[in-house]
């Protein structure tokens, strides 16, 4: 099928911004003080329904936010200007909610922040925090110590999060010093409704099963100070399993099963001859992210992951998405899928995600982390959608998702009126985050409360911001209504002409 390019809707006014070597174009909006990146979309086949969810950073300060786009490259929603991660739709108490981490990202590859949970009007209904007695590289207190890497809602309405604690440790066995500092890899399960910790785990309590000597991130002379602690583990995902949890340790090229009692029962390594499982030739992986488990039984389960296969200092192979059938009885791993767009080979040196959209369609979305791309693959492992939101190695989104979402914001639509001549005006309309309206009804009135109004025009929804020029209106006031068909969903404030 021929590929087609979908540009941002022409009703959005664009301006190209240059930051260092970044020449990526950004949107300029009349109705909102946003400057989000313009995305490019290419499609080469049928896709599953949903919106693209990303949290870009690295482009410019005004471009940093949680962002939703549709497949026609239109902006749908931009959140507050803040560093975010894991922006997606999850189920909580059997309802669709938006969840995301927001906070401070350190230069060491982790962060401190809280997890925000919004309903389908974008009201924040829960804020999950971790307020432990932690040590940070700068020795400053934090309101919450949740790390950016994980914020996974479980089917028991709890939240799985990762955390990094700076810990002093004798590292002489691996070439370090007796008083060096390192990062302890920790995860917590937190009750969302009460913010109470229901489970906690620390890697440093299990050196017998996860020895520092086996880390692929070898100790170096320039690490070990409190402000630059040694990162042996780099925990980046936690998934609930029947009798415990599986964690991804990037610097061990492995997933580890942690039993409910805290003990480490097995290691599934991407390195042949390591760990407790025999892997086939296609199952090798390294520097991975986002281990996820499906279809678990007493005998087997399916494990999916994002195989970076690269680091900032070591480019090894193309980054892929991998899916395995794991035989627990025979302790063997069989590769089910290898996802790689051979027309666009990517080496992602950090971050990334693997999202199974549907077990019925078997479509998968890969977010490429340090490379500003999100790709969808069909059941035959063919790329059918690529969304690009920045220059390579200049803009990153920790993970990238595709999610079905319906929302009617609690705030009003925005309306801007500009005089373009003695007898003409141009108006701009938008409703940030709204997914359900399809047209705008425009009304004039002689009264500041918009009463006794007169219908003036109808504008179909066409992207984030709609615009129209009107002529010959009497003096007075203007108001617009976002509608689905002829059903009003939201009404703007009244604006003077």
C-alpha positions in Angstrom: 0.0 0.0 0.0 1.3 3.4 -0.9 2.5 5.6 2.0 0.9 8.9 2.6 2.0 11.9 4.6 -0.4 13.8 6.8 0.5 17.3 7.8 -0.9 19.3 10.6 -4.2 20.9 9.8 -3.9 24.3 8.0 -6.1 26.0 10.6 -3.2 25.8 13.0 -0.7 28.7 12.5 2.8 27.3 12.5 6.1 28.9 13.2 9.5 27.2 12.9 11.6 27.5 16.1 15.3 26.9 16.2 17.0 25.7 19.4 20.6 24.7 19.0 20.6 22.1 16.2 16.9 21.6 16.5 14.9 22.8 13.5 11.7 21.0 14.3 8.5 23.1 13.6 6.2 24.1 16.5 2.6 25.2 16.5 1.6 28.7 17.3 -2.0 29.0 18.6 -4.2 32.1 18.9 -6.4 30.5 21.6 -3.8 29.0 23.9 -0.3 29.9 25.1 1.1 26.6 23.9 4.0 25.9 21.7 3.8 22.1 21.1 5.7 20.3 18.4 4.1 19.8 15.0 4.0 16.0 14.4 4.4 14.3 11.1 2.4 11.1 10.5 2.9 8.5 7.9 0.5 5.5 7.4 1.0 2.4 5.3 -1.9 0.2 6.4 -4.9 -0.2 8.6 -4.4 0.9 12.2 -6.1 0.3 15.5 -8.2 3.2 16.9 -6.7 5.6 19.4 -4.8 8.8 20.0 -1.0 9.2 20.4 0.1 10.0 23.9 3.7 11.4 24.4 5.6 13.6 26.9 8.3 15.3 24.8 11.3 17.0 26.3 14.5 18.4 25.0 13.0 20.6 22.3 12.4 23.8 24.2 10.9 24.8 27.6 7.5 25.7 26.1 7.3 22.4 24.3 7.5 20.3 27.4 4.1 18.9 28.4 1.9 15.8 28.3 0.5 15.8 24.7 -2.3 14.0 22.8 -2.4 13.9 19.0 -4.8 12.2 16.5 -3.7 10.2 13.5 -4.2 13.2 11.2 -1.4 15.0 13.1 -3.8 17.3 14.9 -3.2 18.4 18.5 -6.0 17.2 20.8 -4.7 18.1 24.3 -1.7 19.8 26.0 -1.3 19.7 29.7 0.7 22.1 31.9 4.2 22.9 31.0 6.2 20.4 33.0 8.4 17.3 32.6 6.1 14.3 32.3 6.5 10.5 31.8 4.2 7.5 31.4 1.4 9.6 30.0 -1.4 7.2 29.1 -4.9 5.8 29.8 -5.3 3.1 32.4 -8.3 1.5 34.2 -8.9 2.5 37.8 -12.0 1.2 39.6 -13.1 0.0 36.2 -13.1 3.5 34.7 -10.8 5.0 32.1 -8.4 7.6 33.7 -5.3 9.4 32.5 -2.2 8.8 34.5 1.2 10.5 34.3 4.3 11.2 36.3 5.4 14.8 36.7 8.4 16.1 38.5 12.2 16.8 38.3 14.3 14.7 36.1 18.0 14.5 37.2 20.9 14.4 34.9 21.6 10.9 36.2 18.7 9.3 34.4 16.0 9.1 37.1 13.7 11.6 38.8 11.6 12.7 41.7 7.9 13.5 41.4 4.3 12.4 41.9 1.8 10.5 39.8 -1.3 12.4 38.8 -4.6 10.7 38.0 -7.3 12.6 36.0 -10.9 11.6 35.2 -12.5 12.1 31.8 -13.1 15.8 32.5 -9.3 16.3 33.3 -10.1 16.9 37.0 -7.3 15.5 39.2 -9.0 12.8 41.3 -5.8 11.3 42.9 -2.3 12.4 43.5 0.0 9.6 44.5 3.2 10.5 46.4 6.1 8.6 48.1 7.3 10.4 51.1 10.0 8.1 52.5 13.3 9.1 54.2 15.4 9.0 51.1 18.7 10.5 50.2 19.1 12.5 46.9 22.3 13.4 45.0 21.9 17.1 45.9 20.8 16.2 49.5 17.7 18.3 49.1 14.3 17.2 50.4 11.5 16.3 48.0 7.7 16.4 48.3 7.6 13.0 46.7 10.3 10.5 45.7 8.5 8.5 43.0 10.8 7.9 40.1 9.7 8.6 36.5 10.2 5.1 35.2 7.1 3.3 36.4 3.5 4.2 37.3 1.5 1.1 36.6 -2.1 0.7 37.9 -2.8 -2.9 38.9 -6.1 -4.7 38.8 -6.4 -4.3 42.6 -6.4 -0.5 42.2 -2.9 0.0 43.5 0.0 1.8 41.8 3.4 0.2 41.1 6.2 2.8 41.2 10.0 2.7 41.1 12.3 4.7 43.3 16.1 5.4 43.5 17.7 6.0 46.9 21.3 7.2 47.2 23.0 4.7 49.5 26.6 4.5 50.9 28.2 1.2 50.2 31.6 -0.5 50.2 32.3 -1.0 46.5 35.8 -2.3 46.8 34.7 -5.8 45.5 34.0 -4.2 42.1 37.0 -1.8 42.1 35.4 1.0 44.0 36.1 2.6 47.4 34.8 1.7 50.9 32.8 4.9 51.3 31.3 5.1 47.7 27.7 6.0 47.0 25.4 4.0 44.8 21.7 3.9 43.8 19.5 1.4 45.4 16.9 0.1 43.0 13.5 0.0 44.8 9.9 -0.4 43.9 6.7 0.2 45.9 3.1 -0.8 45.6 0.9 2.0 46.8 -2.9 2.0 47.5 -4.2 4.8 45.3 -7.2 5.7 47.4 -5.3 6.0 50.6 -1.7 6.7 49.5 -0.5 3.9 51.8 2.4 1.7 50.9 1.3 -2.0 50.7 4.5 -3.5 49.5 8.2 -2.4 49.2 11.3 -4.0 47.9 15.0 -3.1 47.7 17.6 -4.6 45.4 20.4 -4.1 47.9 18.7 -6.6 50.2 19.3 -9.3 47.6 22.9 -9.1 46.6 23.1 -12.9 46.8 20.7 -13.2 43.8 21.7 -9.9 42.1 25.4 -9.4 42.7 27.0 -6.1 41.8 29.7 -8.0 40.0 27.2 -9.1 37.3 26.1 -5.6 36.4 26.8 -4.6 32.8 27.3 -1.0 33.9 30.8 -1.4 35.3 32.1 0.8 38.0 34.2 3.7 36.8 36.5 6.2 38.5 34.2 9.2 37.8 31.3 7.7 39.8 30.8 7.0 43.5 30.3 10.5 44.9 26.9 11.4 46.4 26.2 13.8 43.6 27.1 11.1 41.0 26.3 7.7 42.6 27.1 4.4 40.8 24.0 3.0 39.1 24.4 -0.8 39.1 20.8 -1.7 38.5 18.7 1.0 36.7 15.2 -0.4 37.5 12.7 0.8 34.8 9.6 -1.3 35.0 7.5 -3.4 37.5 4.7 -5.7 36.5 2.4 -7.6 38.8 2.3 -11.4 38.4 0.3 -14.1 40.0 2.6 -14.7 43.0 4.8 -11.7 42.9 6.3 -9.2 40.5 8.7 -9.0 37.6 11.1 -6.1 37.4 13.3 -4.9 34.6 16.9 -4.1 35.5 18.4 -2.4 32.4 22.0 -2.7 33.6 21.7 -6.5 34.0 20.0 -7.2 30.7 17.4 -9.1 32.7 14.0 -9.5 34.2 13.9 -10.8 37.7 10.9 -12.5 39.4 10.3 -11.2 42.9 8.1 -13.4 45.0 5.4 -11.9 47.3 7.7 -12.7 50.2 10.4 -10.5 48.7 12.8 -13.3 47.6 14.2 -13.4 44.1 13.3 -16.7 42.5 14.6 -16.5 39.0 16.4 -14.3 36.4 15.5 -14.2 32.7 18.5 -12.8 30.9 18.9 -11.5 27.4 22.4 -12.9 27.3 22.8 -16.5 26.3 24.2 -18.7 29.0 23.2 -16.3 31.8 20.2 -16.4 34.1 17.9 -19.4 34.7 16.3 -19.8 31.2 17.6 -21.1 27.9 16.8 -18.6 25.2 16.7 -19.1 21.4 18.9 -17.2 18.9 16.3 -14.4 18.4 15.6 -13.9 22.1 18.8 -12.1 22.9 18.3 -8.6 24.3 20.2 -5.9 26.1 19.7 -2.5 27.9 16.0 -3.2 27.7 12.9 -1.4 29.0 9.2 -2.0 29.7 8.9 -5.7 30.5 5.2 -6.7 30.4 3.5 -10.1 31.1 0.4 -11.6 29.4 -1.5 -14.9 29.5 0.2 -16.2 32.7 -0.6 -19.8 33.7 1.1 -22.3 36.0 3.2 -23.5 33.0 3.9 -20.4 30.9 3.4 -16.8 30.1 4.1 -14.3 27.3 6.7 -11.6 28.0 7.0 -8.5 25.8 9.8 -5.9 26.1 11.5 -3.0 24.3 15.0 -4.1 23.3 17.1 -1.0 23.2 20.3 -3.0 22.3 22.2 0.3 22.6 23.5 2.8 25.2 24.7 6.4 24.7 28.3 5.0 24.4 27.7 1.7 22.7 25.7 1.2 19.5 25.3 -2.6 19.0 22.2 -3.4 16.9 18.9 -2.1 15.7 16.4 -1.5 18.5 13.5 -3.9 18.4 10.3 -4.9 20.1 10.4 -8.5 21.3 7.7 -11.0 22.4 8.5 -14.3 24.0 6.7 -17.4 25.1 8.3 -18.4 28.4 8.0 -22.0 29.5 8.3 -22.1 33.3 8.4 -25.9 33.5 11.3 -26.4 31.1 12.8 -22.9 31.8 13.0 -22.1 28.1 12.2 -19.0 26.0 10.8 -19.1 22.4 10.7 -15.9 20.4 7.2 -15.1 19.1 7.7 -11.7 17.5 10.5 -9.3 16.4 9.3 -5.8 15.6 11.6 -3.7 13.5 10.8 -1.3 10.7 13.6 -2.1 8.2 12.8 1.0 6.2 13.6 3.1 9.3 16.2 1.4 11.4 16.4 3.0 14.8 19.1 2.8 17.5 17.4 4.0 20.7 20.1 4.5 23.3 17.7 5.0 26.2 14.0 4.8 27.3 11.3 3.2 25.2 8.1 1.2 25.5 6.2 -1.8 24.1 2.4 -1.6 24.1 0.2 -4.5 23.0 -2.9 -2.6 21.8 -5.2 -5.6 21.5 -4.9 -9.3 21.8 -7.6 -9.6 19.1 -5.7 -7.6 16.5 -2.2 -8.2 17.8 -1.2 -4.6 16.9 1.7 -3.3 18.9 2.9 0.3 19.5 6.6 1.0 20.2 7.7 4.3 21.7 11.3 4.8 20.8 12.4 6.8 23.9 15.5 8.8 23.0 14.4 8.9 19.3 11.2 11.0 18.8 9.1 8.3 17.2 6.1 6.2 17.9 5.4 3.3 15.6 2.4 0.9 15.2 2.9 -2.6 13.9 0.2 -5.0 12.6 -0.2 -8.7 13.3 2.2 -9.5 10.6 4.9 -7.3 12.2 4.6 -4.7 9.4 4.9 -1.0 10.3 1.5 0.7 9.6 1.9 4.0 11.4 4.9 6.3 12.3 4.5 9.5 14.3 7.5 11.7 14.6 7.6 14.7 17.0 11.1 15.9 17.0 14.6 15.7 15.6 16.6 12.4 16.3 18.6 12.4 19.5 17.4 15.9 20.3 13.9 15.3 21.6 12.8 12.3 23.7 9.6 10.9 25.3 10.3 8.4 27.9 7.5 6.2 26.6 4.9 6.6 23.8 1.5 5.1 23.7 -1.7 4.9 21.7 -4.9 5.0 23.7 -8.6 5.2 23.1 -9.9 8.1 25.1 -13.1 10.1 25.4 -13.1 13.4 27.3 -15.3 16.5 27.9 -13.1 19.0 29.8 -14.5 20.8 32.9 -13.1 24.1 31.5 -14.9 26.2 28.8 -13.9 26.4 25.1 -11.6 29.3 24.3 -12.6 32.1 22.0 -10.4 34.9 20.5 -11.9 37.8 18.5 -9.6 39.9 16.3 -10.7 43.0 14.3 -9.5 42.6 10.7 -11.2 45.6 9.1 -13.9 48.3 9.7 -16.6 45.7 8.9 -14.9 42.4 9.6 -13.6 40.2 12.3 -11.7 36.9 12.5 -12.5 34.5 15.4 -10.5 31.6 16.6 -12.0 28.7 18.6 -10.5 25.7 20.5 -11.4 23.4 23.3 -8.2 21.8 24.7 -8.7 18.1 25.5 -12.2 17.7 24.1 -12.7 14.6 21.9 -16.4 14.5 21.3 -17.5 17.7 19.6 -17.6 18.0 15.8 -18.7 21.5 15.0 -18.9 25.1 16.3 -22.0 27.2 16.4 -21.3 31.0 16.5 -23.8 33.4 18.0 -24.0 37.2 18.3 -25.8 39.2 21.0 -26.4 42.7 22.0 -26.0 41.7 25.6 -22.9 41.0 27.7 -24.4 37.8 29.1 -25.0 36.5 25.6 -28.8 36.4 26.0 -31.2 36.8 23.1 -28.6 35.7 20.7 -28.6 35.3 16.9 -27.1 32.4 15.0 -24.3 33.6 12.7 -22.3 30.7 11.4 -21.4 27.0 11.6 -17.8 25.8 11.4 -16.9 22.1 11.3 -14.2 20.9 13.6 -10.9 20.7 11.7 -8.0 20.2 14.0 -7.2 21.8 17.3 -8.1 25.4 16.5 -10.9 26.5 14.1 -11.1 30.0 12.5 -13.5 32.0 10.4 -13.8 35.5 9.2 -17.2 37.2 9.6 -18.5 40.4 8.0 -21.2 42.9 8.8 -21.9 42.0 12.3 -23.6 44.6 14.5 -21.7 45.9 17.5 -22.1 43.8 20.6 -20.8 40.4 21.7 -19.9 37.0 20.4 -20.1 33.5 21.9 -19.4 30.0 20.5 -20.7 26.6 21.3 -18.9 23.3 20.7 -21.5 20.7 19.6 -21.8 17.1 18.6 -24.3 17.4 15.8 -26.8 19.8 17.3 -26.1 18.8 20.9 -24.2 21.5 22.8 -21.3 20.2 24.8 -19.5 23.3 25.9 -20.0 27.1 25.7 -17.3 29.8 25.6 -17.3 33.0 27.6 -18.8 36.0 25.9 -16.3 38.1 24.0 -16.9 41.8 22.9 -16.8 42.6 19.2 
